[in-house]
Amino acid sequence: MVSPEVPSKRLAPGFKAKVGLFDATMIVMGGIVGAGIFINPYVVARSVHTPFLILAAWVAGGVVAMIGAFVYAELGARLPKAGGQYAYLGAAYHPLPGFLYGWVLLLVIQTGGMAAVAVTFALYFVKLTGLHLPAASVAAVALVAVAIVNCFGVKAGSRTQSVLMVLKIAAIAVLVAGGIWALVQFGPGVSPVAVERGSAHPGLLLAFGAAMVPVLFSYGGWQTANFVAEEIRDPRRTLPRALVLGVAGVVLLYLAVNVVCVYVMGPAGLAASTTPASAVMTRAFGSAGGRWIAVGIAISTLGFLTQSILTAPRVYFAMARDGTFFRSVAWIDPKRGVPTVAILLQAAMAVIIALSGRYDQILSYVVAMDFLFFGLTATCVFVFRRREERDGGSMAAARVPGHPWTTLAFIAACWLVVLATYFEYPLNSGIGVVILVAGVPAYYLWRRRALYRP
């Protein structure tokens, strides 16, 4: 939505719609699958202690993620604009909530996450190559490299992301195959009918709720595909299909990984290992298996960075186009059709955080802020449908099945994660709120500048 205060002559040339269904689906999957699935299974196993409950947590998380995919599919079909959540919140309520989302995306959610993932890539890269290089420096080089690739155009960025996503799928397939081979060779590490003692007591429900937090966080990221809606061919049809197909594919991959981790290592062994994927591969193929999965994790983290630098800058571009951010960020390269300044801004912010070593602190704010806006964005479905009924508009090409109950369930799941995060980490979550609130005067400052800009 373009502010009336910003004359159209200041707007950049249009995006080039070059992303098809396959690349869009890979963007969805690439936004979800990072290094987490290779590590997080042990976090869940520390909260619940039987195969049934561990896998039930991942199934429940998959259900929530699929509902979220349908929610964002409807929003994307209704408003296929650059910026995704930023555009939906601004159109449904007021430009301020949209701006606040972009504000925390840049200062907390995306930048902290990218810095942490870049350092993870660097640690694996240094370990695999044997080079004696500072991890922060390698992380910075990786961030600059993926930014340069995306500056060559959305087609170059999306194709690179698609190749890396296919390699991620291959790495996960090798992990699953290794787990099956280990089961054939050594047998399962646990009885498949093990049952949690005292399964009805309230403490178990709290434990299951705690297990759901890392699960839901691992499933997050599908929404970033909506950021590039203006660059997707026939977005009202392609984007919803990509969201559903991409999330469904990730659910299957995640469940397969957790099945082999649980049954190869057993719940106790899984809970005791902070690197479960490496443990499974080492058991199956020895030290060579551990090295191969390390390569897969490095590729997965690099793919996540490529996807992040492809998608998030479109939010800052949209903010600048609406006159609520630096005007130069709205510039699009007329030849390549990408928001080059926005891409470089995101890369620069992530490099600064990676080099500062403060990414872990920022990352601790991410969950609360991310899921707060997940739920708030989902409420836009109610606003748009009410307007549709009032104005007699045409129905969206994609609609949330089971609405309003499924949409309400998704919102409730998101905000329960926020409450759990605030309860568990009140200080860090409070800092996130301070950063969020600081965006309010920043928004009005930029609006005032837009009003008096010559």
ZIZINOR-V114699 format. One record per backbone hydrogen bond with DSSP energy under -1.0 kcal/mol. NH is the residue of the N-H (numbers start at 1). CO is the residue of the C=O. E is the energy in kcal/mol with one decimal. If there is no record, write none. Layout:
BEGIN
NH,CO,E ; NH,CO,E
END
This chain:
BEGIN
6,3,-1.4 ; 10,7,-1.7 ; 11,8,-1.6 ; 18,16,-1.3 ; 18,231,-1.1 ; 19,231,-2.4 ; 24,20,-2.5 ; 25,21,-2.6 ; 26,22,-2.3 ; 27,23,-2.0 ; 28,24,-2.1 ; 29,25,-2.4 ; 30,26,-2.8 ; 31,27,-1.7 ; 33,29,-2.8 ; 38,35,-1.1 ; 39,36,-1.7 ; 40,36,-3.9 ; 42,39,-1.6 ; 44,40,-1.7 ; 45,41,-2.0 ; 46,42,-1.1 ; 47,44,-1.4 ; 48,44,-2.1 ; 54,50,-2.5 ; 55,51,-2.6 ; 56,52,-2.3 ; 57,53,-2.0 ; 58,54,-1.4 ; 59,55,-2.3 ; 60,56,-3.0 ; 61,57,-2.3 ; 62,58,-1.8 ; 63,59,-2.1 ; 64,60,-2.2 ; 65,61,-2.4 ; 66,62,-2.2 ; 67,63,-2.3 ; 68,64,-2.5 ; 69,65,-2.2 ; 70,66,-2.1 ; 71,67,-2.5 ; 72,68,-2.6 ; 73,69,-1.8 ; 74,70,-2.1 ; 75,71,-2.1 ; 76,72,-2.5 ; 77,73,-2.1 ; 78,74,-2.0 ; 79,75,-2.4 ; 81,79,-2.5 ; 83,227,-1.7 ; 84,81,-1.5 ; 86,83,-2.0 ; 88,84,-2.2 ; 89,85,-2.6 ; 90,86,-1.8 ; 91,87,-2.2 ; 92,88,-2.5 ; 93,89,-2.3 ; 94,89,-1.0 ; 99,95,-2.5 ; 100,96,-2.7 ; 101,97,-1.7 ; 102,98,-2.0 ; 103,99,-2.8 ; 104,100,-2.4 ; 105,101,-2.2 ; 106,102,-2.1 ; 107,103,-2.4 ; 108,104,-2.3 ; 109,104,-2.4 ; 110,105,-1.9 ; 111,105,-1.1 ; 112,108,-1.6 ; 113,109,-1.6 ; 114,110,-2.7 ; 115,111,-2.4 ; 116,112,-2.2 ; 117,113,-2.4 ; 118,114,-2.7 ; 119,115,-2.1 ; 120,116,-2.0 ; 121,117,-2.6 ; 122,118,-2.3 ; 123,119,-2.5 ; 124,120,-1.9 ; 125,121,-2.8 ; 126,122,-2.8 ; 127,123,-2.0 ; 128,124,-2.6 ; 129,125,-2.4 ; 130,126,-2.0 ; 133,131,-1.4 ; 138,134,-2.0 ; 139,135,-2.6 ; 140,136,-2.1 ; 141,137,-2.2 ; 142,138,-2.3 ; 143,139,-2.2 ; 144,140,-2.3 ; 145,141,-2.5 ; 146,142,-2.3 ; 147,143,-1.7 ; 148,144,-2.3 ; 149,145,-2.1 ; 150,146,-1.8 ; 151,147,-1.4 ; 152,149,-1.2 ; 153,150,-1.2 ; 157,153,-2.3 ; 158,154,-2.9 ; 159,155,-2.4 ; 160,156,-2.1 ; 161,157,-2.4 ; 162,158,-2.4 ; 163,159,-2.5 ; 164,160,-2.3 ; 165,161,-2.2 ; 166,162,-2.4 ; 167,163,-1.9 ; 168,164,-2.0 ; 169,165,-2.5 ; 170,166,-2.2 ; 171,167,-2.3 ; 172,168,-2.5 ; 173,169,-2.6 ; 174,170,-2.3 ; 175,171,-2.1 ; 176,172,-2.6 ; 177,173,-2.7 ; 178,174,-2.7 ; 179,175,-2.2 ; 180,176,-2.4 ; 181,177,-2.4 ; 182,178,-2.3 ; 183,179,-2.1 ; 184,180,-2.2 ; 185,181,-2.4 ; 186,182,-3.0 ; 187,183,-1.6 ; 189,263,-3.6 ; 194,191,-1.7 ; 201,198,-2.0 ; 204,201,-1.2 ; 205,201,-1.0 ; 206,202,-2.0 ; 207,203,-2.2 ; 208,204,-2.6 ; 209,205,-2.2 ; 210,206,-2.3 ; 211,207,-2.1 ; 212,208,-1.5 ; 215,211,-1.2 ; 216,212,-3.1 ; 217,213,-2.1 ; 218,214,-2.1 ; 219,215,-1.6 ; 224,221,-1.3 ; 225,222,-1.5 ; 226,223,-1.3 ; 227,224,-1.2 ; 228,225,-1.1 ; 229,226,-1.3 ; 231,228,-2.0 ; 232,229,-1.5 ; 233,19,-2.7 ; 237,234,-1.5 ; 238,234,-3.0 ; 239,235,-1.4 ; 241,237,-1.4 ; 242,238,-2.6 ; 243,239,-2.5 ; 244,240,-2.2 ; 245,241,-2.7 ; 246,242,-2.7 ; 247,243,-2.3 ; 248,244,-2.3 ; 249,245,-2.3 ; 250,246,-2.0 ; 251,247,-2.5 ; 252,248,-1.9 ; 253,249,-2.0 ; 254,250,-3.0 ; 255,251,-2.5 ; 256,252,-2.1 ; 257,253,-2.3 ; 258,254,-2.4 ; 259,255,-2.2 ; 260,256,-1.9 ; 261,257,-2.2 ; 262,258,-2.6 ; 263,259,-2.3 ; 264,260,-2.1 ; 265,261,-1.8 ; 266,262,-2.0 ; 270,266,-2.8 ; 271,267,-2.5 ; 272,268,-1.4 ; 277,38,-1.5 ; 279,275,-2.1 ; 280,276,-2.5 ; 281,277,-2.3 ; 282,278,-2.5 ; 283,279,-2.1 ; 284,280,-1.9 ; 285,281,-3.0 ; 286,282,-2.2 ; 290,286,-1.3 ; 291,287,-1.9 ; 292,288,-2.3 ; 293,289,-2.2 ; 294,290,-1.4 ; 295,291,-1.8 ; 296,292,-1.9 ; 297,293,-2.4 ; 298,294,-2.3 ; 299,295,-2.4 ; 300,296,-2.4 ; 301,297,-2.5 ; 302,298,-2.1 ; 303,299,-2.5 ; 304,300,-2.0 ; 305,301,-2.0 ; 306,302,-2.2 ; 307,303,-2.3 ; 308,304,-2.5 ; 309,305,-2.4 ; 310,306,-1.1 ; 311,307,-1.9 ; 312,308,-1.8 ; 314,311,-1.8 ; 315,312,-2.1 ; 317,313,-2.3 ; 318,314,-2.0 ; 319,315,-2.2 ; 320,316,-2.4 ; 321,317,-2.6 ; 322,318,-1.5 ; 323,320,-1.5 ; 324,319,-2.5 ; 329,326,-1.5 ; 330,327,-1.6 ; 331,328,-1.6 ; 333,338,-2.7 ; 337,333,-3.0 ; 340,338,-1.8 ; 343,339,-2.2 ; 344,340,-2.5 ; 345,341,-2.3 ; 346,342,-2.2 ; 347,343,-2.3 ; 348,344,-2.6 ; 349,345,-2.4 ; 350,346,-2.2 ; 351,347,-2.5 ; 352,348,-2.4 ; 353,349,-2.1 ; 354,350,-2.6 ; 355,351,-2.7 ; 356,352,-1.7 ; 357,353,-1.3 ; 362,358,-2.0 ; 363,359,-2.9 ; 364,360,-1.2 ; 365,362,-1.7 ; 369,365,-1.8 ; 370,366,-3.1 ; 371,367,-2.4 ; 372,368,-1.7 ; 373,369,-1.8 ; 374,370,-1.8 ; 375,371,-2.0 ; 376,372,-2.0 ; 377,373,-2.5 ; 378,374,-1.8 ; 379,375,-1.2 ; 380,377,-1.6 ; 381,378,-1.5 ; 383,379,-1.3 ; 384,380,-2.8 ; 385,381,-2.4 ; 386,382,-2.1 ; 387,383,-2.1 ; 388,384,-2.2 ; 389,385,-2.4 ; 390,386,-2.3 ; 391,387,-3.0 ; 392,388,-1.3 ; 393,388,-1.2 ; 403,400,-1.4 ; 406,402,-1.6 ; 408,404,-2.7 ; 409,405,-2.3 ; 410,406,-2.2 ; 411,407,-2.4 ; 412,408,-2.7 ; 413,409,-2.4 ; 414,410,-2.3 ; 415,411,-2.5 ; 416,412,-2.0 ; 417,413,-1.6 ; 418,414,-1.6 ; 419,415,-2.3 ; 420,416,-2.5 ; 421,417,-2.3 ; 422,418,-2.4 ; 423,419,-2.3 ; 424,420,-2.2 ; 425,421,-3.1 ; 429,425,-2.4 ; 430,426,-2.0 ; 431,427,-1.9 ; 432,428,-1.7 ; 433,429,-1.7 ; 434,430,-2.0 ; 435,431,-2.2 ; 436,432,-2.1 ; 437,433,-2.9 ; 438,434,-2.1 ; 439,436,-1.3 ; 440,437,-1.8 ; 442,438,-1.1 ; 443,439,-2.4 ; 444,440,-1.9 ; 445,441,-2.1 ; 446,442,-2.1 ; 447,443,-2.3 ; 448,444,-2.1 ; 449,445,-2.2 ; 450,446,-2.2 ; 451,447,-1.9 ; 452,448,-1.5
END
